[in-house]
Amino acid sequence: MNTISRARLISTTALAALGIAVAAGEPAAAQEAEETTTLEAVVVTGTKRPQDDASLPVATTILGPENVKPSSLDPVGDVARQTPGTNFMDFGRFGESYMTMRGLSTLGSAMNSLDSVIGLSVDGVPTTLSAIGAPFLDVEQVEVLRGPQGTTFGRNAFAGAINVVSKPADGTKETIVSTEIGSDGHAFIEGTTGGWLIDDLVAGRATLRFQKFDGDIPNPITGKDEGSAKLGAARGTLRITPDDSFTIDITGGFSRDTRHNSAFLLLESPDFPISGADTTPVNRQQIAHGSIKLTKEFEPFILTSTTSYQDIKLHNTGDFTDAFIFSNATGLPPSFFNDPNAQKVVFDDHERIFNQEVRLNSHEDAAVQWVVGANYFKSDFTTHRVQDVGSYSPTLNGTFDNAINSETIAAFADAAVPLDERFTLSGGLRLAHDRQTLNANYVSNGFPGTIPAFAQDNAFSDTYLTGRMALSYKWNDRAMSYASVARGYSSGGFEKTTAYAGFGLPSTPFLPATSWTYEIGTKAELTDAIRVSGAIFYNDVKDGQLTGFDPGTLLPFMTNQAFQSYGVEANVTATVADGLDFTVGGALINSRLVDVTPQSALAGALEGNKVPQVPGFSANLGVTYRTEADALGFAGEFFVGANYQYVGTRYSDIQNSAKMAAYHIVNAELGWEKDNLKVYAFGRNLLDERPLSYAFTYAPGTTAAYIGRGRVVGLGATIKW
């Protein structure tokens, strides 16, 4: 029995034992009558009705600002590495990155901005992959719900959902200024202020952030470091309360994030990481957004209306013929591939998103908890791409002007009904209709074999039903177990690059992906200071959406492919002594392609191959300790914290041609805090291990890799008044 199989058996046995243990009696009652520490209750809002996480029959991970630092340039990556079974593929270019969860993935690269297996939202407002990587501002908590969440999150919450919850403008009077300075030009400053503008009527809250990073990947050709970042962001919100039953929340924000991330690097280079691009890449994301949320309490229900608009602009310029990669693959000198005026890809994407939702909720003290609502979602996406990559591939040459317009109309309902003192039946349904249109125009740059120009129009629509049902059993006041079944759905549509337009071939729509997910889980408070949860799951996916790159023909391919995954995951949160807290989580996942299609087989897929970008094992561990400083003659408290994140081996493609090595991230913080002042020293990625997002083989001994940021150390301070 190998290590993974042995660990899976142990973890599954432990999960079953947990249910038996809590069934045997009141675990807390066996402890001392008085506890010195108590964990705070966690309320989840992403399900459209506030619910106590302890009684929610869904596997969850709830992260606070202490887990996702405001100064992080990689907030989505931080969330993924602290969520069991979740992985983030950072391709360094805005609009290209995506996530996997529980072995569910897009099976390659995202086909368009809506091709995500995880529903992304901020304060319940959905967004798309165009906005992934956007800064988190003034965060109260990040809610991660694992398993299909299509009932309340809508389209493409296929594997789960992430909801970023912002701090409300509730009249709390405070001003906070935080700043950091560190290695490689790391600098960060953020200010937040809030309070009543008109007592008991209008409250406001605003955050302003600036930060930069000078880069840490040398490029001897340009003489500049790559990987730099410059970010400016702001968010403001007003809360108007005409009376105790009516609330108006108005929110707006803007961010502009410019980075110079490497496209790909030669993994075998003795000087790795080192870039051989002949121009500095440019990656930019600009987002403007606004929303109005109206909440009115009536005696039988609560009415909520949310209207939102997002304007997202992306720009990327890159050299796709890194001199060191192509020299290693061909034997030609690196200088042969250095031409700053050729072999470039430039694209500008623009997406406008409108969302309107109206729903009715039960009151929080109602015996039967329920929500019903309707939603309208519209995305207008355009891309202008100028591609000139020479002899590399005919599909990466020419000018492309494409527009993809998407609309979804949906109605949903979800409820939790107590059957008796111990059993609760919960579930919901969502009926939706999608329509997506493609209008595309191509003009050749004269590459041999391409036609002078090609225009196409096409449309795709589908009506579908998703839902979830769970039966939970309350062992006692501190423990519950549940079993659930859910139907997942990932929308069909059109691939945004129209890669074969140069051959005069129209883009045909890719099919929607569907799944059935089965799950058994347990959540329990073993004592006032120890909270545990675990789940085992199985996913069966039909028509998984697949796009990739065939190294044999140097051409992209798109198809649909079935796959399956199963695994076990667990979380523990505990206060083991006064001032000493820790969290630990992990997941073991097995995934495989099944019923391999002829198209997938031609591209190198085999029956039983692993699903791309799914780590077989991932884990995280966090420890914090606080103690009074008076023993050393100081006022206030000393604190120390450390976080360890592990991402196991995984394959980058359906061919399983490149197995990517596991990597470890270690973060630490040491400081002193008194009243409203906090000063600290920090180290992020202390082992200086580069997070490896993607790797593929150009030629034997030549691997191109996408990597993340290295070690950053520095000092920081926060003051409040």
N, C-alpha and C positions, 0 to 999 in steps of 0.2 A: 504494500500500500504506500503510495507516494505521500509527500508532506501535505499537499493540498487536500487529497482525499481524506487523510487522517484528521486534518484540522476541520474539514467539513463534517465528518462523523462526530467529532467531539462537540462542535458548535451546535449541531442539530440535537444531539443528546442533551446538551445543557439547556437548550430552549424548551425541550419537552419536560425536563426536570423542573424548570422554573414554574411551569403551569401546575405540575403535581405538587410542588412545594407550597405555592400559594393556596392551592385547593385544600391542603391539609389543615389550615387554620389561619388565624390572623397573624401574619408575620410580624407586624409592628407590635402586637400585644405581647409577643414573647420578649420584646426588648424592655429596657428600663422604662419606668413609667414616665420619666421626664427626660426629654432630649435637649441637649445643649444647642443644637443647630437644627434648622429647618430649611429645606429647599423651597424656593418660591414656586407657587403654582404658575403654569404656563398656559396662556390663552392663545389659541390659533384663530386668526381672522380670515385666512385665505379661502375657507370653505363658504364664504359669503354670509356666515352667521357665526358669531363668536362661540367657540367651544373650548372646554377644558381639554387640553391635550391628553390628560390621563384617561379620559373616557372616549377619545376619538379612535374609531377602529381603522386607523390609517398609520402606516409607519412614517414617522416624522423625525426631522432634525431641526432644532430651533437654535439659531446662532445670534448672539448679541454683538454690540460694537467691539467688545473685547476680543471676539473671535475674528471679525473682519475689520481690521484697523482702518480708520478713515483715510490714512495716508497711503493705503495700498494702491498700487497701480494695476493690480490684478485681482479685483474683488471677486469675480466669478470663479477664478481658479482657487482662491482661498475657500470659497463656499464648497466647491466640488471636493477638494481634498479633505474637508472636515465632514463630509456627508458619505456614509457607507455606500459603496457600490456606484459612485458617481465619478465621472472623468471629464475633464475639460480639454478640448483640442484647440490650442491657441496657435493659429496660423500666422499671427503677426500682422495680418491685414484685416482692418475693420470690415465686417460683413461676411467674412469667410469662416470664422470660428463657430464651434458648436459644442454640444455636450452629449454624453451618453449616461444612462442610468440603468442599473439592474440588467445589463447586457443588451439593452435596447439602444439602437443607434441608427443613423441615416445610412449606414453601410458605405461610407466613402466621404464625399464632401457634400455640403448642403446644396440642393438643386436650386432653391430660391430663398428669399428672406423668410418664408413661412415654413420651410422644411426643417422643423425642429421636433424632436421627440419629447421635449420638456416645455411646458407652458411657462412663459416668463411674464411677470407683471410687477408693477410698483403700486402699492396701495390699491390692489385689485384692478388696476388698469393694464390691459394686456399690451405687450409690445412684440417685436420680431427680432430676428437675428441681426438686423441692421443696428440695433441698439445694444447688442450684447457687448459687454466690456465697458459700458457707460459707468461713470462714477456713482457710488452710493453716497448720498448726501443726507446727513441728519437722521441716521438710521436708529430705529428703536429695536427691531429684530428682523432677522431673515428667516422665513418659514419655508422649509423644504418638505414637500409631501411626496412620498414615493408610491409608485403604482399609478395606474391610469386615473386622471382627475378630470376627464372630459365633461362630467356633469356640470360642474360649476366654473371650470376654467376654459372650457370650449375647445376649439380646434387645436389639435397637435399636442395636447397634454397627454401624450401617448405613454410615456414612461413615468411621468410625474409632473410636479409643478414647483416653481420657486416664486414666492411672493415677498418682495422687499417692503417692509412696513416702516414708514417714516414717523418721526415724532410729531404729534399733532400740535396745532396752535391752541392750547387749552388754557391760556392765561398765565401759565407758570412764568414767573419773572426770573430770567437768568441771562447772563452773557458769558460766553465761553470763547477763549482764544487758545488755539493749539498751534504749536510749531515744532518742526524737526529739521535737523541738518545732518548730513551723513556723507558717506563715501560715494565716489563717482558722481559728485555733484547733486546728490539727493537733497532736495529742499522742499519744505511743505509748510504752508500756513493756512489756517482756517479760522473763521470767526462765525459764531452763531449767537443770535440774540432773539429773545421772545418776551412776551408779556401782554398785558391789556393795553389796547389803543384807546378803547372806550370801555370803561369799567362795566363788566357783566354783559357787554353787548358785542364788542369787536375785539378779538385777540389776534395777534400776529406773531409770526416766527420766520426768520430768514437765516440762510447760511451762504457764506461766500468762501471759495477755496481757490488757492493757487498752488501749483507744485511743478517741479521739474526734476529731470534725471539726465545726466550727461551721456549715458551709454557705456557699455562695457564689452563690446565686441570690436576688436581692432580690425581695420581695413587698410592694409599697406598700399593698396592701389590708389585710393582717394586720400589717404592720410588722415582720415577721420574715424572716430568710433561710431559704431552703429548701436541701435537699441535705446536711443535717447527718447525722452518724452517731455512734453510741455503741456500742462493742463490748466484750464480756467473753468470754473463752474459756479453756478449760483442757483439757489432755490428759495422761493418765498411762498408763504401760505397765510391766508386769512380765514378765521372762523367767526362767523356771524351767528349769534343766537338770539333771535327776536323774542323767543320765550323758551320755557323749559322743554318743549316738545319739538322744536324746529331748529335744525342746524344747517348752515350753509358753509361748505368748505371750498375755498377758491385757491388753487395752487398753480404756480407757474415756475418754469426753470429753463436754464440754458447752460450748455457745456460745449467746450471746444477742446479737443484732445488731438495733438499732433505728435506723431511718433516717427522714428526712423528705424523700423524693425527690419532685420535681415530677412530676405525671402527664403533662402535655404543655404545650408553650410555643408562642407565636406566633413562627414563624421570621422573619416579615417585620417584626417590631417594631424600630423604630430603637434601642430600648434592650435588644435581645436580648443575653443571656437575662434575661427578667423574667417573673414568675409573676402571674397574675390569679386564683388560687384564693382563695376566701373563707374557707377554713379551712386550717390546716397539715396536709398529708398525713402519715400515719403508716404505716410499713412495718416489719414485725418478723419476724425468723426466729429460732426457738429450736430447737436440736438437741441431743438426748441420744443417745449411742451407746455400744455396747460390743461386744467380740468376743473369742472364744477361738480360738486357732490352735494345733493340735497337729501336731508334725512328728516322725515316727519313721523313722529310717534302718534299712532291712533290707539284706541283701546284694544281692538282685536289684533293689530299687527303694526309693523314698522315699514314705512314706504321709503325706498332709497332709489334715487336717480343719479347716475354718474355719466357725465358727458366729457369726452377727452379728445384732444388733438395732438399729434406729434408730427414734427417736421424734421427729418433725418437726412443729412447730406454726408456722403462718404467720398473720399478721394484716395486713390492708391497709385503710386508710381513705383515700378520695380524693374530690376535687371534680372531676367530669368536665365541668363547664361553665366553663372558664377564661374570665374576663370579657373579656380582650383578644382572644382567639380569636373568641368569639361576637359581640363588638361589631364586630370587623373584618368578619365574614361577613355580619352583618345590618344594620349601620348604626345599631343601637340603642346607647345609651350603656352603658359598662361597668357602671355601677351597677345596670342592669336585671337583671343576672345574678348579683348579689351577695345571696345568701340563705344564711347559714351553717346553716340548719335544713332545707334542701331540696337536691335535685339531688346526692345523695351515693351512693357505692357503698362498702359495708363488707363484707369477707369474712374468714372465719376458716377456714383449712384445717388438717387434721390428718392426717398420714400415718404409719402404723406399718409398718416394713419388716423382714421376717425373711428371712435367707438362710443356707442350709446347703450347703456344698460338700465333697465327699470326692474326692480324686484320688490317683493313683499316678504317680510321675515316675521317669524313668531317672536314674541318677547323672550328674553333670556330665562325667565322663571316659568315658562310654559311647560306643561307636562310632556307635550309632543312638540319637538323642535322641527321647524320646517322652513323652507324657502322656495319660492316660485318666482320666475322672472322671464324676461325676454331680452335679447341682445342683438345689436346690429354692429357689424365690424366691416370696415372698408380699408383696403390698402391700395394706393396707387404708387407703383414702383417703376422707375425708369433707370436705365443704365446706358451710358455712352462709353464704349471701350475702343481704344486705339491700340491694336496689337501688331507688333513688328518683331517677331522672334526668329527671323531668317529661316534657316534650314531645319530648325528644331521641329516644327510640326505645322502642317497647313491649317489646322484648326486654331492656331494661335497667331494668325496673320489676317489683317483687314480691320475695317471699322464696323462696329456693331452698335446700332441704336435700337434698343428693345424696350418695350413697355409691357408690364404685367399688371393687370388690374384684377383685384380679388374682392369678393363680397361674401359675407356669411350672415344669414338670418337664422336665429335660433330661439327656441323656448326650452326652459329647463325647470326641473322640480327636484327637490331633495328633502328627505325627512328622516327623523329618528323616532321610533315608536317603542316605548317600554312595553314588553309583553307581560312581565311580572317584576318582582323585586330584583331579579338577577339577569334576565334575558332582555336584550334590546335588539330590535330589528331596524336596520337603517338601509337606505338606498335612494337612488335617484335615476332620472332619465334626462337625456337631452336630445331633442329632435332638431336637426340643423340642415340647411341647404347652402351649399357652396357653389359659387360660379367664379371662374377665372378665365380671363382672356389674354391672348398674346398678340401683340402687334410688333413685328420685328423687321428691320432693314439692315442689309449687309452690303458693304462696298469693298471689293478686293483691293489689295495693295500690289497686285501683280504677281503674287506667289504662284509658281507653276502648279497647274492642276485645279486652280480655283476659277470660278466663273466671275465675270465682271461685277455683277450685282444680283441680289436676291431679296425679295420681300415676301412676307407671309403674315397671315392672320389666322387665328385658331381660337377655339373656345372649349372649355371643359366645365361640366357641372355635375353635381352629385347631391343626393339627399340621403341622410344617414342617421342612425340612432346609436347613441352610446349610453352607457349607464354602469351602475355599480350596486351591489347588494352585499350587506354584511350582517352577520349574526354575532353579537358579542355577549359574553357571559361574565358577570361581575362576581368574582370569587369572594370578595369582601370589600370593605371600604377603600382598600389600597391596591387592589389588583383586578385586572380584567384580561380576558383572552377573546380573540375574535377569529372568525373565518370569513373570507370574502371572495367574491368573483366579480370581475370587471371586464367590460368591453372597451377596448381602446381603438382609436381611429386617428390616422394621420392623413391629411388631405392630399389629394392628387393635384396635378397641375402641370406647369411648364418649367423646364430648366432654363435659367436666366441667361446663359451664355450663347444659346443657339449654335452650338459648336460646329454643326455640320452645314451651316448656311453656305459656306464657301463652296460646297459641293452641289449646291442647289437642292439639298434635302430638307424638307420642312420638319420642324420639331413636333413630335407627337406627344400627347400628354402622358405623364407617368401615372400609374394607377394609385389609388389610395391604399394605404397599408392598414390592416386590421389585426387585432389581437384579442386573445382571451388571457386574462391574468388571474391566477389562483393564489391565495395567500392565507397563511395562518400566523397569527402574531400574539404577543403577550406584552402588556405594560404593567409594571408593579413598582410600588414604593416599599422596599424591604424594611426600611426604617424611615424616620423623619429626615434622614440625611443621605439616603441611598435610593436612587431611582434607576430602574433598569427597563430595557425594552428589547425585543427581538422579534424577528419574523423569518419565515421561510416562504419562498415564492417560486412560481413557475409561469413563464411567458411563452405563448405559442403565437407566432406572428406569420401572417400571410401577406404576400406582396410587399415585403420590405423594400423601401426605395433605395436604389443602389446607383451610385455614379462613381467612377474611378478612372484610373489612368493605366492603360495597357502598355507596359514597357516593351513588349515584343513588337507592337505596331506604332508606338509613340502616339497613339490616338486615345481620346477619352471614350468611355462607353457608359450607357445608361440602360438600366433594366430593372425588373422587380425580382426579388428573391426571398423565399421563406427562410425563417430561422427560429431557433428556440433558445431559451436561457432559463436557468434555475439557480437558486442559491440560498444562502443564509446570511443574515446581517444582525448586528446587535449594537446597543449603546448602553453605557453606564455613566451616570453622573452622581458624584458623591462628595460630601464634606466629611473627611475622615478624621479631622481634628479641628479644634478652634483655629480658623484662619487658613486651613489647608484644604483645598478643593482639587478635584481631578475629574476629567472626562476621558473616556476611552470608547472607541467605536471601530467597527471593522465589517468587512463583507467578503464572502467567498462566492464566486460566480463561475458557473460553467456555461458556455454558450457554443452554438454550432449552427452551421448552415445545413438545411435539410431540403430535399426535393430540388436539387440544383438544376437550374434551367439550362437549356443549350446555350443561351447567350452568356450566362455566367460561366459555364464550362469553357467556352471559347476564350474567355478572359482569364482563365487559369483557376477558377474556383473548383473545389472538390467537395464532395459530400463529407460532412463532418468537420470542415474547416472552422476555425474560431471566428466569431463575429469581430470585425475590426474595432480597435480602440477600447476593448473591454478588458481591464485588468482581472486576472484570475483571483488576486487577493489585494485588498487595499485596507489601510488602517490609519487611525490617528489617535494621539494621546496628548492630553493637555494637563498641566499641573500649575497651580498658583499657590503662593504662600504669602501671608501677611502677618506681621508681628509688630508689637509696640516698639518704638525706637528708644524708649526711656532707659533701657538697659545700657545703652551706649551714650546716655546723656543728651539725647535729642528728643524733641517733641515730635508728635506725629507717628507715622508708621513706615516701616520698610516693607517692600514687596518684591517678589521675584516670580517670574512666570516663564514657562517653557512649553513649546508645542512641537510635537513630532508628527510628520505626515509621510505616509508610505504609499507609493503607487507601484503595483507589481508589474511584471512583464505582460506585454500585450502585443498583438499584431497590428500593423498599420493598414493592411489591405485584405481583401477577400481571398487573394491568392496565398496569404500567410507567407509571403516572400521575405519579409523583414520583421524579425522579432525584436521588439524594442526592450532595452534593459530597464529594470526597475530603478526607481530613484527615491531619494529620501530628502525631505525638507525639515530643517530644524530652525525654529525661531525662539528667541529668548529676550527677556526684558527684566531690568533690575532698576529699582528706583526708590524714591521717598515721597511721601504724600502727607500734607498737613492741611486740614480745613479745605480751602479752595485752591491750593497750589500743589502741583505734581511735577516732579522732574525725574527723568529716567534715561538710562542708556539702553540701546536696543541692538540686536543683531538678527537679521532676517536672512534665511538660507545660509546659516553659519557654515555648513559643510561645503558651500559653493558648488553644489550639484545642480546642473542645468536641467530644469524640467523639460523632458523630451516629449513634444506633442505629436510629431509625425516623422517618419523616416521611410524612404523608398529607394530601391536599388536602380541606379542608372546603368551600371555595368558591373561585372565581377570586381569586387574590391572598391566600388565607388557608391557610397550611400549619401543621399541628400537628407538633411535633417532640419527640422524646425525646433528651436529651443527657446527657453524662457530666460529670465533675468538671474544673474548670479548673486553673490553675497553683497549685502549692504549693511553697514554698521554706522551708528551715529548716536546723537543725543536729542532729547525732546523735552518739551515742557507744556503744561496746560494750566491755565488760570481761569477761575470762575468767580463771578460776582453777581 
